[in-house]
Amino acid sequence: MDYISATLRYCFNPFEFCIENDDHTDTDRAADVIAEQLAEDYRVAIVRLHNNRSQLSQHHDEPFLTVHMPLDHHRLRRPLRLLDADVVIVSGPTGGKLAKVLLSADIDNTMAGAITCLHDLKKTASLKRATRNVSNWLEQRASKVPVYGLLLDQEQGRGEAAGRAAALLSGVCSRTFLYAPGKPNPDYPTIDRRFPDKGLMGAILSAQLEYPGVAWMVMNAGNTQVQTQCMQFMLEHRNPFRYVTAFRGALADDIGSNNTGDLCGIWEPKSHRRLLEGLGCGVSCPEELLEGSPHSLLKVPQTPK
């Protein structure tokens, strides 16, 4: 396994944009104002690009993390804490590599390649409009991440149960794959086992490597009492800005599973680095890995009896 290429794919936050200008105007104030407004709904971090040394800070009265980086910094040197943010705002020129909010005095600017355009930093209405446009862009970007199904059949020999579970996943996911030892199952497309004997974490990492940029709804073939309504509820209430969306621990008692991690959860692309990091530290339980990490827990929906 090439761990270097496996980790490089998510060395920046997937929900990242920059604030640039066309007349060398300082972008820091615009970044601060937009960050403060976005912080009402997201966990925000700011990267300030200047001709100074690297520095990381967060004051107790600020709702966001601020990172100071040299203009010529290498992307891989950005602090990993940026990955825990929902949104990263880069203040300064990035060479056109990111979607941007453009500061421009030209009211006829076409805004080519820009999320939105700001003409006057002193107008509150203009800043609020820009923030709304950024929020819409973030939600649209997140909604375009497809959700595939991943069925774990570690024991095999569960033909009927596996078939039912696969049908459930196929009913809510755009594509469904099987992760199982031994020979491939001709009835389902399979994921290559790149991390054998690593359980659920190995399954998710294998799927992420084979299909990057995809969120994975994971389910164990042995969970025969899972309801379609539960899976649909999770899909509809998924938070694509967290590492994973899952049901609270009470779900294990509700549907007869002894391990909520084996049951069902939607793992986002940005969880890839965190899972690799945990695997390298010898962590085998995803629940342990997520302690202290950004994740979304849902209450089990009540189904009619």
FENDA-V244605 format. One record per helix or strand of 3 or more residues. SS is the DSSP state (hx for helix, st for strand). FROM is the first residue (numbers start at 1). TO is the last residue. If there is no record, write none. Layout:
BEGIN
ss/from/to
SS/FROM/TO
SS/FROM/TO
END
This chain:
BEGIN
ss/from/to
hx/3/8
st/16/21
hx/28/38
st/44/50
st/55/57
st/64/70
hx/75/77
hx/80/84
st/87/91
st/100/103
st/114/118
hx/124/143
st/147/152
hx/159/172
st/175/179
hx/199/210
st/215/220
hx/228/236
st/244/247
hx/251/255
hx/260/263
st/264/267
hx/271/280
hx/286/290
st/296/298
END
